[in-house]
Amino acid sequence: VVTSQATPPVRHHAEALGVDLATLTGTGRHGQITRGDVTRAAAAAGQPTVAATPPREAAPAPAPAPAPAPTGARARISPLARRLAAELGVDLARVHGAGPGGEIREADVRAAAGSPATPEPSPPSAAPSALPAERNERATIAALMSRSKREIPHYYVATTIDLLTTTSWLQKVNRDLPVTHRIVPAAALLRAVALGLRHVPELNGFWLDDGFVPGDGVHLGVAISVRNGALVAPAIHDATDLGLPEMMAGLRDLVRRARKGRLTRAELMDPTVTVTDLGDQGVEEVIGVITPPQVALIGIGRIVERPWAVGGLLGVRPVVRMTLSGDHRATDGQVGARLLALVDELLQKPEEL
């Protein structure tokens, strides 16, 4: 297998995870190597996981200072460090690389952003409500969201979706399933979003180097609340390839591992679009902030019963409010509205999800 059988984003992903593409057999169309192939290979090789709150490691012995890069030479930058710098708004020209030959690595970028890779422990007298790890998480989120609102020209569109057909169909399906395998409406909403993005790919990808880079698949970042209100958004990879039961299983697995701190680095770095569902918090509408370098965020509120007119007849139906925050550099409101309309249409035929 040659590396030409992988798209540039997949090659970038493989380099970040240390996977040799020449050793892989692609499962994509015409043998193309997909992001999922790379992720699975990294996991099989024993890739370390990333905990929601990483434990402190013992301080390493002082290392000799790296040799300075030749005058006028361009500093080497690892792909992961370049991606993280874009997310945190760090100017790489001002970062000192501590790697071999002055290479800039992830830890160097985090240090420059005020976000050390290993948080310091609290002294015994510290107040329990202000642990350094928590402050570090909030500081990282604050820096990222500040950059988002500062640099991304957001636009917003929203719609209210009638879920009577979907919820009624799920009730029938769940009667024949054990409790541990029953499908909740959130899985159907995620599945509809994934299928909609397959038809509106302009909203699935990244804004990099003043241009849009499409994702190599639909990797849904699902916002999950973990310890002490911290938030992570790991990816459900290749969501368009998953049926509704598989989507439910993937969602359940992500939530379980996120709350135990057992997510992989690939899951945290890979989302091509983020979905924030705050329905379980009682929120009826979510107008979110895009996570750079992504170009869209979908917000889902609580399913509520509301008066609803169909064919001139008024009744009470379960409805949900869905919003889309889009990056005006990549798309406009017409594209965002097209995605929401497709999601609505798909949810009226749940048996086809």
QUIKA-V359745 format. One record per pair of residues at least 4 apart in sequence whose C-alpha atoms are under 8 Angstrom apart, sorted by sequence separation. I is the first residue (numbers start at 1). GAP is how many residues later the second one is. If there is no record, write none. Layout:
# QUIKA-V359745
I|GAP ; I|GAP
This chain:
# QUIKA-V359745
1|4 ; 6|4 ; 7|4 ; 8|4 ; 9|4 ; 10|4 ; 11|4 ; 12|4 ; 13|4 ; 14|4 ; 15|4 ; 20|4 ; 27|4 ; 28|4 ; 33|4 ; 34|4 ; 35|4 ; 36|4 ; 37|4 ; 38|4 ; 39|4 ; 40|4 ; 41|4 ; 42|4 ; 43|4 ; 50|4 ; 69|4 ; 77|4 ; 78|4 ; 79|4 ; 80|4 ; 81|4 ; 82|4 ; 83|4 ; 84|4 ; 85|4 ; 86|4 ; 91|4 ; 98|4 ; 99|4 ; 104|4 ; 105|4 ; 106|4 ; 107|4 ; 108|4 ; 109|4 ; 110|4 ; 111|4 ; 122|4 ; 126|4 ; 127|4 ; 130|4 ; 131|4 ; 132|4 ; 133|4 ; 134|4 ; 135|4 ; 136|4 ; 137|4 ; 138|4 ; 139|4 ; 140|4 ; 141|4 ; 142|4 ; 143|4 ; 144|4 ; 145|4 ; 146|4 ; 147|4 ; 148|4 ; 149|4 ; 163|4 ; 164|4 ; 165|4 ; 166|4 ; 167|4 ; 168|4 ; 169|4 ; 170|4 ; 171|4 ; 172|4 ; 173|4 ; 174|4 ; 177|4 ; 178|4 ; 183|4 ; 184|4 ; 185|4 ; 186|4 ; 187|4 ; 188|4 ; 189|4 ; 190|4 ; 191|4 ; 192|4 ; 193|4 ; 194|4 ; 195|4 ; 196|4 ; 197|4 ; 200|4 ; 201|4 ; 207|4 ; 208|4 ; 225|4 ; 226|4 ; 238|4 ; 242|4 ; 243|4 ; 244|4 ; 245|4 ; 246|4 ; 247|4 ; 248|4 ; 249|4 ; 250|4 ; 251|4 ; 252|4 ; 253|4 ; 254|4 ; 255|4 ; 256|4 ; 257|4 ; 258|4 ; 263|4 ; 264|4 ; 265|4 ; 266|4 ; 267|4 ; 278|4 ; 279|4 ; 290|4 ; 291|4 ; 309|4 ; 310|4 ; 327|4 ; 328|4 ; 331|4 ; 332|4 ; 333|4 ; 334|4 ; 335|4 ; 336|4 ; 337|4 ; 338|4 ; 339|4 ; 340|4 ; 341|4 ; 342|4 ; 343|4 ; 344|4 ; 345|4 ; 346|4 ; 349|4 ; 6|5 ; 14|5 ; 15|5 ; 26|5 ; 27|5 ; 28|5 ; 33|5 ; 42|5 ; 69|5 ; 77|5 ; 85|5 ; 97|5 ; 98|5 ; 99|5 ; 104|5 ; 110|5 ; 111|5 ; 126|5 ; 130|5 ; 147|5 ; 149|5 ; 177|5 ; 183|5 ; 207|5 ; 208|5 ; 225|5 ; 226|5 ; 242|5 ; 257|5 ; 258|5 ; 263|5 ; 278|5 ; 279|5 ; 290|5 ; 291|5 ; 309|5 ; 310|5 ; 326|5 ; 327|5 ; 331|5 ; 14|6 ; 25|6 ; 26|6 ; 27|6 ; 28|6 ; 69|6 ; 85|6 ; 96|6 ; 97|6 ; 98|6 ; 99|6 ; 110|6 ; 111|6 ; 197|6 ; 206|6 ; 207|6 ; 225|6 ; 226|6 ; 257|6 ; 278|6 ; 290|6 ; 291|6 ; 308|6 ; 309|6 ; 326|6 ; 346|6 ; 347|6 ; 14|7 ; 26|7 ; 27|7 ; 85|7 ; 97|7 ; 98|7 ; 110|7 ; 197|7 ; 205|7 ; 206|7 ; 224|7 ; 225|7 ; 290|7 ; 307|7 ; 308|7 ; 326|7 ; 346|7 ; 3|8 ; 25|8 ; 26|8 ; 96|8 ; 97|8 ; 174|8 ; 205|8 ; 206|8 ; 223|8 ; 224|8 ; 239|8 ; 278|8 ; 289|8 ; 307|8 ; 308|8 ; 24|9 ; 95|9 ; 107|9 ; 122|9 ; 174|9 ; 205|9 ; 206|9 ; 223|9 ; 224|9 ; 254|9 ; 277|9 ; 288|9 ; 307|9 ; 308|9 ; 11|10 ; 27|10 ; 82|10 ; 98|10 ; 107|10 ; 121|10 ; 122|10 ; 204|10 ; 205|10 ; 222|10 ; 223|10 ; 224|10 ; 276|10 ; 288|10 ; 306|10 ; 307|10 ; 326|10 ; 26|11 ; 97|11 ; 121|11 ; 204|11 ; 222|11 ; 223|11 ; 288|11 ; 305|11 ; 306|11 ; 25|12 ; 96|12 ; 120|12 ; 121|12 ; 202|12 ; 221|12 ; 222|12 ; 276|12 ; 287|12 ; 305|12 ; 306|12 ; 324|12 ; 24|13 ; 95|13 ; 119|13 ; 120|13 ; 170|13 ; 201|13 ; 221|13 ; 222|13 ; 286|13 ; 305|13 ; 306|13 ; 24|14 ; 95|14 ; 119|14 ; 170|14 ; 204|14 ; 220|14 ; 221|14 ; 222|14 ; 236|14 ; 285|14 ; 286|14 ; 304|14 ; 305|14 ; 170|15 ; 220|15 ; 221|15 ; 236|15 ; 285|15 ; 286|15 ; 303|15 ; 304|15 ; 219|16 ; 220|16 ; 274|16 ; 284|16 ; 285|16 ; 303|16 ; 304|16 ; 324|16 ; 21|17 ; 24|17 ; 92|17 ; 95|17 ; 119|17 ; 219|17 ; 220|17 ; 274|17 ; 284|17 ; 285|17 ; 303|17 ; 323|17 ; 3|18 ; 167|18 ; 219|18 ; 220|18 ; 236|18 ; 283|18 ; 284|18 ; 302|18 ; 303|18 ; 322|18 ; 2|19 ; 3|19 ; 19|19 ; 90|19 ; 166|19 ; 218|19 ; 219|19 ; 220|19 ; 282|19 ; 283|19 ; 284|19 ; 301|19 ; 302|19 ; 1|20 ; 2|20 ; 116|20 ; 198|20 ; 217|20 ; 218|20 ; 219|20 ; 234|20 ; 282|20 ; 284|20 ; 300|20 ; 301|20 ; 1|21 ; 5|21 ; 115|21 ; 197|21 ; 217|21 ; 218|21 ; 273|21 ; 276|21 ; 278|21 ; 279|21 ; 281|21 ; 300|21 ; 301|21 ; 1|22 ; 13|22 ; 19|22 ; 75|22 ; 84|22 ; 90|22 ; 166|22 ; 217|22 ; 218|22 ; 272|22 ; 273|22 ; 274|22 ; 275|22 ; 276|22 ; 277|22 ; 278|22 ; 279|22 ; 280|22 ; 300|22 ; 1|23 ; 10|23 ; 19|23 ; 81|23 ; 90|23 ; 217|23 ; 273|23 ; 274|23 ; 275|23 ; 276|23 ; 277|23 ; 278|23 ; 279|23 ; 299|23 ; 300|23 ; 1|24 ; 10|24 ; 14|24 ; 18|24 ; 81|24 ; 85|24 ; 115|24 ; 194|24 ; 234|24 ; 273|24 ; 274|24 ; 275|24 ; 276|24 ; 277|24 ; 278|24 ; 279|24 ; 298|24 ; 299|24 ; 1|25 ; 10|25 ; 13|25 ; 17|25 ; 78|25 ; 80|25 ; 81|25 ; 84|25 ; 88|25 ; 115|25 ; 273|25 ; 275|25 ; 298|25 ; 299|25 ; 5|26 ; 6|26 ; 7|26 ; 76|26 ; 77|26 ; 78|26 ; 80|26 ; 81|26 ; 194|26 ; 232|26 ; 298|26 ; 299|26 ; 5|27 ; 6|27 ; 75|27 ; 76|27 ; 77|27 ; 78|27 ; 81|27 ; 297|27 ; 298|27 ; 5|28 ; 6|28 ; 10|28 ; 75|28 ; 76|28 ; 77|28 ; 78|28 ; 81|28 ; 296|28 ; 297|28 ; 75|29 ; 234|29 ; 296|29 ; 297|29 ; 237|30 ; 296|30 ; 224|31 ; 236|31 ; 295|31 ; 296|31 ; 66|32 ; 69|32 ; 226|32 ; 227|32 ; 235|32 ; 295|32 ; 65|33 ; 66|33 ; 67|33 ; 68|33 ; 69|33 ; 226|33 ; 234|33 ; 235|33 ; 66|34 ; 67|34 ; 68|34 ; 224|34 ; 225|34 ; 234|34 ; 235|34 ; 237|34 ; 66|35 ; 67|35 ; 233|35 ; 234|35 ; 235|35 ; 236|35 ; 290|35 ; 295|35 ; 66|36 ; 232|36 ; 234|36 ; 235|36 ; 284|36 ; 285|36 ; 286|36 ; 287|36 ; 288|36 ; 289|36 ; 290|36 ; 234|37 ; 284|37 ; 285|37 ; 286|37 ; 287|37 ; 288|37 ; 290|37 ; 233|38 ; 285|38 ; 287|38 ; 233|41 ; 198|42 ; 194|45 ; 195|45 ; 194|46 ; 191|48 ; 191|49 ; 221|49 ; 221|50 ; 191|51 ; 219|51 ; 220|51 ; 221|51 ; 223|51 ; 88|52 ; 191|52 ; 219|52 ; 220|52 ; 221|52 ; 222|52 ; 223|52 ; 191|53 ; 218|53 ; 219|53 ; 220|53 ; 221|53 ; 222|53 ; 223|53 ; 89|54 ; 218|54 ; 219|54 ; 220|54 ; 221|54 ; 222|54 ; 223|54 ; 88|55 ; 89|55 ; 217|55 ; 218|55 ; 220|55 ; 222|55 ; 88|56 ; 188|56 ; 191|56 ; 87|57 ; 187|57 ; 190|57 ; 215|57 ; 89|58 ; 88|59 ; 187|60 ; 57|61 ; 183|61 ; 187|61 ; 16|62 ; 56|62 ; 183|62 ; 16|63 ; 55|63 ; 56|63 ; 15|64 ; 16|64 ; 54|64 ; 55|64 ; 56|64 ; 181|64 ; 184|64 ; 187|64 ; 54|65 ; 56|65 ; 183|65 ; 206|66 ; 12|67 ; 181|67 ; 205|67 ; 181|68 ; 204|68 ; 205|68 ; 204|69 ; 203|70 ; 53|80 ; 190|85 ; 207|85 ; 208|85 ; 206|86 ; 207|86 ; 206|87 ; 207|87 ; 206|88 ; 207|88 ; 205|89 ; 206|89 ; 204|90 ; 205|90 ; 186|91 ; 204|91 ; 138|92 ; 203|92 ; 204|92 ; 137|93 ; 203|93 ; 134|94 ; 134|96 ; 244|109 ; 243|110 ; 212|118 ; 211|119 ; 203|123 ; 207|123 ; 203|127 ; 202|128 ; 203|128 ; 202|129 ; 156|131 ; 202|133 ; 203|133 ; 200|135 ; 154|136 ; 152|138 ; 200|138 ; 200|139 ; 149|140 ; 148|141 ; 148|142 ; 197|142 ; 148|143 ; 196|143 ; 145|144 ; 148|144 ; 196|144 ; 145|145 ; 145|146 ; 196|146 ; 144|147 ; 196|147 ; 144|148 ; 195|148 ; 193|150 ; 192|151 ; 164|153 ; 163|154 ; 164|154 ; 192|154 ; 162|155 ; 163|155 ; 164|155 ; 192|155 ; 162|156 ; 163|156 ; 162|157 ; 163|157 ; 161|158 ; 162|158 ; 189|158 ; 160|159 ; 161|159 ; 188|159 ; 160|160 ; 161|160 ; 160|161 ; 161|161 ; 192|161 ; 159|162 ; 160|162 ; 188|162 ; 191|162 ; 158|163 ; 159|163 ; 158|164 ; 159|164 ; 158|165 ; 188|165 ; 157|166 ; 158|166 ; 156|167 ; 157|167 ; 156|168 ; 157|168 ; 156|169 ; 155|170 ; 156|170 ; 154|171 ; 155|171 ; 154|172 ; 155|172 ; 154|173 ; 155|173 ; 52|174 ; 153|174 ; 154|174 ; 52|175 ; 152|175 ; 153|175 ; 152|176 ; 153|176 ; 157|176 ; 152|177 ; 155|177 ; 156|177 ; 155|178 ; 157|179 ; 158|179 ; 52|180 ; 157|180 ; 35|181 ; 159|181 ; 166|181 ; 169|181 ; 34|182 ; 35|182 ; 158|182 ; 162|182 ; 165|182 ; 166|182 ; 169|182 ; 161|183 ; 165|183 ; 166|183 ; 163|184 ; 165|184 ; 166|184 ; 163|185 ; 165|185 ; 162|186 ; 36|201 ; 36|202 ; 87|204 ; 87|205 ; 9|206 ; 10|206 ; 52|206 ; 86|206 ; 87|206 ; 9|207 ; 51|207 ; 52|207 ; 86|207 ; 52|208 ; 53|208 ; 7|209 ; 51|209 ; 52|209 ; 51|210 ; 52|210 ; 50|211 ; 51|211 ; 52|211 ; 50|212 ; 51|212 ; 49|213 ; 50|213 ; 51|213 ; 49|214 ; 50|214 ; 49|215 ; 50|215 ; 48|216 ; 49|216 ; 47|217 ; 48|217 ; 39|227 ; 17|249
